[in-house]
Amino acid sequence: MTGGDADAGRSWRSAAGAWLGIGTAPGALVLGAQVAGRHGGALPVAVLAVGGAVMAALLVAQGRLGLAPPLGEGAGMAVLAPRYLPPVAERVFTALLAVAMAGWFGFNIGLGGAALAALAGLPDAGGVVLLTLPVVVLFAIGGRWNAVAVGTTLTAVALIVLVAVRLPPPESPVSLARDGPAALAADLAGYLGYVSVFAVRAPDFTAGLRRRADLAVCVALLVGPALAASVVGAGLAAAGGSADVVAVLSGPNGPHVAGLPVANLFVAASVVAPTLAAVHSGAFAVARFAPRLPRAGAALAVALPGAVLAALRVDRMLLDWLTVLAAALPALVPPMAAEAARRRRGGPARPVPTWAWAPGAAAAVALTLAGHAAAAPAGLALSAVMTLGDHLRHRIRS
């Protein structure tokens, strides 16, 4: 997997690990539990349908840029960002992406390291070290971590099934309830936030894929399991009596959970794939500022600050900060997708105007800081409107 121009001929199998890993990450369980908590313990079907559709749309729109020519540009975001963004905007975006990836590294390793420490009887920092070292080595040697990611992800899938079977909810975890547009927008923000950072860097994981069908399979491998895991999370929260999924799985918060010590293994294994994906994109972002830095050095530039955050267990407090990043980044998707489509039709390349996405990003961040639950969808919608305005302006001029 490369961040620059990729050779044509890759299929979805070479990229499946990252997509499936995000779809089955523990965050999907937590998301389902928290959204269900707003609706009396059951996920509305409308939320799942609309949330899945928006997630898929973002992933397809941005992921298509990585497809092999002529369908896309056959490149990851480290190459695409300078092609599409003005220099200052590109530098700001790349720096923001590198920081976000270090943060996601810390979140995942903090969560998985604590679970590993519980299994081994070590302090949390010891579990962080045990998990960080093999992840960095796997990435540094290159070319082999996709199979590892697939393997750990399949283990996570099997354990999700085990949890669903062993801890069935007292009632159905889904419902046909409708709570109005405002509630739907607030719930949608959760699903948008869950996928937004990965969606922006989706070309890193589609670079060189040769067919639209390969992209479709990758998107399905993320969206389908994420929705299924969120349903399991809703059911688990109902069975354990708490929306804190990790605490319920780890026990002894409820009598139903005490017989599942394997839950800690699930948490530790399930963070491997999303952590590798974070190092992958973060290293390419770092390489943009330090092109002579070797692959291992770029990985360490992401992993070391991430490991410090993990050892401090900032996974307990980092989600609010990551939500701000998630609110800011998706606004870039509509103008980039529109510009890519224009270039595929033969139009001359031009930088994506900052005013087409910055207002949406700024509005989403401001609304998030103000505590508005629908901030991310609002910012994305504003970006789409500004992109349409830019398109109409050029049509009038021509």
C-alpha positions as CSV (number, residue, x, y, z in Angstrom):
1,M,0.0,0.0,0.0
2,T,1.5,3.3,-1.0
3,G,0.6,6.9,-0.5
4,G,1.9,8.1,-3.9
5,D,1.0,7.1,-7.4
6,A,0.1,3.4,-7.4
7,D,0.4,0.8,-10.1
8,A,-2.9,-0.2,-11.6
9,G,-4.2,-3.7,-11.1
10,R,-4.8,-3.9,-7.3
11,S,-8.1,-5.4,-6.2
12,W,-10.2,-4.8,-3.1
13,R,-8.5,-7.8,-1.3
14,S,-5.3,-5.8,-0.9
15,A,-7.1,-3.0,0.9
16,A,-9.7,-4.9,2.8
17,G,-7.9,-5.0,6.2
18,A,-8.1,-1.2,6.8
19,W,-11.7,-0.9,5.8
20,L,-13.0,-3.9,7.7
21,G,-10.9,-2.8,10.7
22,I,-12.6,0.5,10.9
23,G,-16.0,-1.1,10.5
24,T,-15.4,-3.5,13.4
25,A,-13.5,-1.2,15.7
26,P,-14.7,-0.8,19.3
27,G,-15.9,2.7,18.5
28,A,-18.8,1.3,16.5
29,L,-20.1,-0.6,19.6
30,V,-19.8,2.6,21.7
31,L,-21.6,4.6,19.0
32,G,-24.5,2.2,18.9
33,A,-24.8,2.1,22.7
34,Q,-24.8,5.9,23.0
35,V,-27.3,6.6,20.1
36,A,-29.6,3.9,21.5
37,G,-29.4,5.6,24.9
38,R,-31.2,8.6,23.4
39,H,-34.0,6.4,22.2
40,G,-34.9,4.3,25.2
41,G,-32.3,1.6,24.5
42,A,-33.1,0.8,20.8
43,L,-31.6,2.1,17.6
44,P,-34.2,3.6,15.2
45,V,-34.1,2.0,11.8
46,A,-34.2,5.4,10.1
47,V,-31.0,6.4,11.9
48,L,-29.3,3.2,10.6
49,A,-30.5,3.7,7.1
50,V,-29.7,7.5,6.8
51,G,-26.4,7.1,8.7
52,G,-25.3,4.2,6.5
53,A,-26.2,6.1,3.3
54,V,-24.3,9.3,4.4
55,M,-21.2,7.2,5.4
56,A,-21.2,5.4,2.1
57,A,-21.6,8.6,0.1
58,L,-18.6,10.3,1.8
59,L,-16.4,7.2,1.4
60,V,-17.3,6.7,-2.3
61,A,-16.9,10.4,-3.2
62,Q,-13.4,10.7,-1.6
63,G,-12.3,7.2,-2.2
64,R,-12.9,7.4,-5.9
65,L,-9.9,9.9,-6.2
66,G,-7.6,7.0,-5.4
67,L,-8.8,4.7,-8.2
68,A,-6.4,3.9,-11.0
69,P,-6.7,6.2,-14.1
70,P,-8.9,7.0,-15.9
71,L,-11.4,6.4,-13.0
72,G,-9.3,8.4,-10.5
73,E,-5.8,9.6,-10.0
74,G,-4.2,6.4,-8.5
75,A,-2.8,8.3,-5.6
76,G,-3.2,8.8,-1.8
77,M,-3.9,12.1,0.0
78,A,-0.2,12.9,0.4
79,V,0.0,13.3,-3.4
80,L,-3.6,14.5,-4.0
81,A,-3.6,17.3,-1.5
82,P,-0.9,19.4,-3.3
83,R,-2.8,18.7,-6.6
84,Y,-6.1,20.0,-5.3
85,L,-5.4,22.6,-2.6
86,P,-3.6,25.9,-2.6
87,P,-0.2,25.7,-0.8
88,V,-1.3,27.2,2.5
89,A,-4.5,25.3,2.7
90,E,-2.7,22.1,1.8
91,R,-0.1,22.5,4.6
92,V,-2.8,23.3,7.1
93,F,-4.8,20.2,6.1
94,T,-1.8,17.9,6.1
95,A,-0.7,19.1,9.6
96,L,-4.3,18.7,10.9
97,L,-4.4,15.2,9.4
98,A,-1.0,14.2,11.0
99,V,-2.2,15.5,14.4
100,A,-5.5,13.6,14.0
101,M,-3.7,10.4,13.2
102,A,-1.5,10.7,16.3
103,G,-4.6,11.3,18.3
104,W,-6.4,8.2,16.9
105,F,-3.2,6.2,17.5
106,G,-3.4,7.2,21.2
107,F,-7.1,6.5,21.4
108,N,-6.8,3.0,20.0
109,I,-3.6,2.0,21.7
110,G,-4.8,3.4,25.0
111,L,-7.9,1.4,24.8
112,G,-6.3,-1.8,23.5
113,G,-3.3,-1.5,25.7
114,A,-5.4,-1.2,28.9
115,A,-7.3,-4.4,27.8
116,L,-4.0,-6.2,27.2
117,A,-2.6,-5.0,30.5
118,A,-5.7,-6.4,32.2
119,L,-5.1,-9.8,30.6
120,A,-1.4,-9.8,31.5
121,G,-1.7,-8.3,35.0
122,L,0.4,-5.3,34.0
123,P,0.0,-1.5,34.5
124,D,-1.8,0.2,31.7
125,A,1.6,1.7,30.4
126,G,3.0,-1.8,30.1
127,G,0.1,-2.9,27.9
128,V,0.6,0.2,25.7
129,V,4.3,-0.7,25.2
130,L,3.3,-4.3,24.4
131,L,0.8,-3.2,21.8
132,T,2.8,-0.3,20.3
133,L,6.0,-2.1,19.4
134,P,4.5,-4.8,17.1
135,V,2.2,-2.3,15.4
136,V,5.1,0.0,14.6
137,V,7.3,-3.0,13.4
138,L,4.5,-4.3,11.2
139,F,4.1,-0.9,9.5
140,A,7.9,-0.3,9.2
141,I,8.6,-3.6,7.4
142,G,5.8,-2.8,4.9
143,G,3.7,-4.9,2.6
144,R,2.6,-7.4,5.2
145,W,0.3,-5.7,7.6
146,N,-2.9,-6.0,5.5
147,A,-3.0,-9.7,6.2
148,V,-2.4,-9.1,9.9
149,A,-5.2,-6.5,10.0
150,V,-7.6,-8.8,8.3
151,G,-6.7,-11.6,10.7
152,T,-7.2,-9.5,13.8
153,T,-10.3,-8.0,12.4
154,L,-11.8,-11.4,11.7
155,T,-11.1,-12.2,15.3
156,A,-13.0,-9.1,16.3
157,V,-15.9,-10.1,14.1
158,A,-16.1,-13.5,15.7
159,L,-16.0,-12.1,19.2
160,I,-18.7,-9.5,18.3
161,V,-20.9,-12.5,17.3
162,L,-20.0,-14.2,20.5
163,V,-21.0,-11.2,22.5
164,A,-24.3,-10.9,20.6
165,V,-25.1,-14.6,21.3
166,R,-23.9,-14.7,24.9
167,L,-25.4,-11.3,26.0
168,P,-28.7,-11.0,24.1
169,P,-30.7,-7.8,25.0
170,P,-34.0,-8.2,26.8
171,E,-35.8,-6.5,23.9
172,S,-35.0,-5.8,20.2
173,P,-32.0,-3.5,19.8
174,V,-33.7,-1.7,16.8
175,S,-37.0,0.0,16.5
176,L,-39.2,1.8,14.0
177,A,-39.5,4.9,16.3
178,R,-39.2,8.4,14.7
179,D,-38.2,11.4,16.8
180,G,-38.2,14.1,14.1
181,P,-35.6,15.8,11.9
182,A,-33.7,17.4,14.8
183,A,-33.2,14.1,16.6
184,L,-32.2,12.4,13.3
185,A,-29.7,15.1,12.6
186,A,-28.1,14.7,16.0
187,D,-27.9,10.9,15.6
188,L,-26.5,11.3,12.1
189,A,-23.7,13.5,13.5
190,G,-22.5,10.4,15.4
191,Y,-22.2,8.2,12.4
192,L,-20.7,11.0,10.3
193,G,-18.2,11.7,13.1
194,Y,-17.3,8.0,13.3
195,V,-16.3,7.8,9.6
196,S,-15.3,11.3,8.7
197,V,-11.6,11.2,9.4
198,F,-11.2,7.9,7.6
199,A,-13.4,9.2,4.7
200,V,-11.1,12.2,4.1
201,R,-8.1,10.0,3.8
202,A,-9.9,7.2,1.9
203,P,-7.6,7.6,-1.2
204,D,-4.8,6.3,1.0
205,F,-6.6,3.0,1.0
206,T,-8.0,3.0,-2.6
207,A,-4.8,4.1,-4.4
208,G,-4.4,1.9,-7.5
209,L,-7.7,0.0,-7.2
210,R,-8.7,-0.8,-10.8
211,R,-12.5,-0.9,-10.7
212,R,-15.4,1.0,-9.2
213,A,-16.6,-2.4,-7.9
214,D,-13.4,-2.7,-5.8
215,L,-14.3,0.6,-4.2
216,A,-17.9,-0.5,-3.6
217,V,-16.7,-3.7,-1.9
218,C,-14.3,-1.7,0.4
219,V,-17.1,0.7,1.3
220,A,-19.4,-2.2,2.1
221,L,-16.7,-3.8,4.3
222,L,-16.7,-0.7,6.4
223,V,-20.3,0.5,6.5
224,G,-22.0,-2.9,6.8
225,P,-20.0,-4.1,9.8
226,A,-20.1,-0.7,11.5
227,L,-23.9,-0.6,11.4
228,A,-24.1,-4.2,12.6
229,A,-21.6,-3.5,15.4
230,S,-23.6,-0.5,16.5
231,V,-26.7,-2.7,16.7
232,V,-24.7,-5.2,18.8
233,G,-23.5,-2.3,21.0
234,A,-27.0,-1.1,21.6
235,G,-28.0,-4.7,22.6
236,L,-24.9,-5.1,24.8
237,A,-25.7,-1.8,26.6
238,A,-29.2,-2.9,27.2
239,A,-28.0,-6.3,28.5
240,G,-25.3,-4.7,30.8
241,G,-27.4,-1.8,31.9
242,S,-24.8,0.8,30.8
243,A,-23.9,2.7,27.7
244,D,-20.2,2.3,28.6
245,V,-19.6,-0.6,26.4
246,V,-15.9,-1.1,27.3
247,A,-16.7,-1.2,31.0
248,V,-19.6,-3.6,30.4
249,L,-17.4,-5.9,28.4
250,S,-14.5,-5.8,30.9
251,G,-16.7,-6.4,33.9
252,P,-17.5,-6.8,36.7
253,N,-20.2,-4.2,36.1
254,G,-22.9,-6.7,35.7
255,P,-23.6,-10.3,36.4
256,H,-24.1,-11.1,32.8
257,V,-20.6,-10.0,31.8
258,A,-18.6,-11.8,34.4
259,G,-18.4,-14.9,32.3
260,L,-16.7,-13.2,29.3
261,P,-13.0,-12.6,30.2
262,V,-12.3,-13.0,26.5
263,A,-13.8,-9.5,26.0
264,N,-10.4,-8.0,26.9
265,L,-8.8,-10.0,24.1
266,F,-11.5,-8.7,21.7
267,V,-10.7,-5.1,22.6
268,A,-7.0,-5.6,22.2
269,A,-7.2,-7.4,18.9
270,S,-9.9,-5.1,17.4
271,V,-7.7,-1.9,17.7
272,V,-4.8,-3.3,15.7
273,A,-6.3,-2.7,12.2
274,P,-7.5,0.9,12.9
275,T,-4.2,1.7,14.6
276,L,-2.2,0.5,11.5
277,A,-4.5,2.6,9.3
278,A,-3.8,5.6,11.5
279,V,0.0,5.1,11.3
280,H,-0.4,4.6,7.5
281,S,-2.0,8.0,6.8
282,G,-0.2,9.8,9.6
283,A,3.2,8.7,8.2
284,F,2.4,10.0,4.7
285,A,1.3,13.3,6.2
286,V,4.5,13.6,8.2
287,A,6.5,12.7,5.0
288,R,5.0,15.8,3.3
289,F,6.9,18.0,5.8
290,A,10.0,15.7,6.0
291,P,10.3,13.9,2.6
292,R,13.7,12.5,3.4
293,L,12.6,10.8,6.6
294,P,12.6,7.0,6.2
295,R,9.4,5.1,6.5
296,A,10.2,3.9,10.0
297,G,11.0,7.4,11.1
298,A,7.7,8.8,9.8
299,A,5.8,6.0,11.6
300,L,7.6,6.8,14.8
301,A,6.7,10.5,14.4
302,V,3.1,9.4,14.7
303,A,3.5,6.5,17.1
304,L,5.7,8.2,19.8
305,P,3.3,11.1,20.7
306,G,0.4,8.7,20.2
307,A,1.9,6.2,22.6
308,V,2.5,9.0,25.2
309,L,-1.2,9.9,24.9
310,A,-2.1,6.2,25.2
311,A,0.0,5.8,28.3
312,L,-1.8,8.7,29.9
313,R,-5.1,7.0,29.0
314,V,-6.4,10.0,27.0
315,D,-8.8,7.6,25.3
316,R,-11.0,8.5,28.3
317,M,-11.0,12.2,27.4
318,L,-9.9,12.4,23.7
319,L,-13.2,11.9,22.0
320,D,-14.4,15.5,22.4
321,W,-11.2,16.7,20.7
322,L,-11.5,14.1,17.9
323,T,-15.1,15.2,17.4
324,V,-13.9,18.7,16.6
325,L,-11.5,17.3,14.1
326,A,-14.2,15.1,12.6
327,A,-16.4,18.2,12.3
328,A,-13.7,20.1,10.4
329,L,-12.4,17.6,7.9
330,P,-15.5,16.3,6.0
331,A,-16.2,19.8,4.6
332,L,-13.3,19.2,2.2
333,V,-15.0,16.2,0.6
334,P,-17.7,17.9,-1.6
335,P,-15.4,20.5,-3.3
336,M,-12.7,17.9,-3.9
337,A,-15.1,15.4,-5.3
338,A,-16.7,18.1,-7.6
339,E,-13.3,19.2,-8.8
340,A,-12.2,15.6,-9.5
341,A,-15.4,15.1,-11.5
342,R,-14.7,18.3,-13.5
343,R,-11.2,17.1,-14.3
344,R,-12.4,13.7,-15.4
345,R,-14.7,15.5,-17.9
346,G,-11.7,17.2,-19.4
347,G,-11.7,20.5,-17.6
348,P,-8.4,22.2,-16.7
349,A,-7.0,21.6,-13.3
350,R,-7.6,24.4,-10.8
351,P,-7.1,24.5,-7.0
352,V,-10.1,23.9,-4.9
353,P,-11.1,27.4,-3.6
354,T,-10.7,27.7,0.2
355,W,-13.9,29.6,0.5
356,A,-15.8,26.5,-0.8
357,W,-14.9,24.4,2.2
358,A,-13.5,26.6,5.0
359,P,-16.9,28.1,6.0
360,G,-18.4,24.7,6.4
361,A,-15.5,23.5,8.4
362,A,-15.5,26.6,10.6
363,A,-19.2,26.4,11.2
364,A,-19.0,22.7,12.1
365,V,-16.2,23.4,14.6
366,A,-18.0,26.4,16.1
367,L,-21.3,24.5,16.5
368,T,-19.5,21.5,18.0
369,L,-17.8,23.8,20.6
370,A,-21.1,25.4,21.3
371,G,-22.6,21.9,22.0
372,H,-24.9,21.5,19.0
373,A,-25.2,17.8,18.3
374,A,-26.0,18.3,14.6
375,A,-22.8,20.4,14.0
376,A,-21.1,17.9,11.6
377,P,-24.1,17.5,9.2
378,A,-24.6,21.2,9.2
379,G,-21.0,21.9,8.2
380,L,-21.1,19.3,5.5
381,A,-24.3,20.7,4.1
382,L,-22.9,24.2,4.1
383,S,-19.8,22.9,2.2
384,A,-22.1,21.2,-0.4
385,V,-24.0,24.5,-0.9
386,M,-20.8,26.5,-1.3
387,T,-19.5,23.9,-3.7
388,L,-22.6,24.2,-5.8
389,G,-22.3,27.9,-5.7
390,D,-18.7,27.7,-7.0
391,H,-19.9,25.3,-9.8
392,L,-22.7,27.7,-10.9
393,R,-20.3,30.7,-10.8
394,H,-17.9,29.0,-13.2
395,R,-20.8,27.9,-15.5
396,I,-22.1,31.5,-15.7
397,R,-18.6,32.8,-16.5
398,S,-18.1,30.2,-19.3
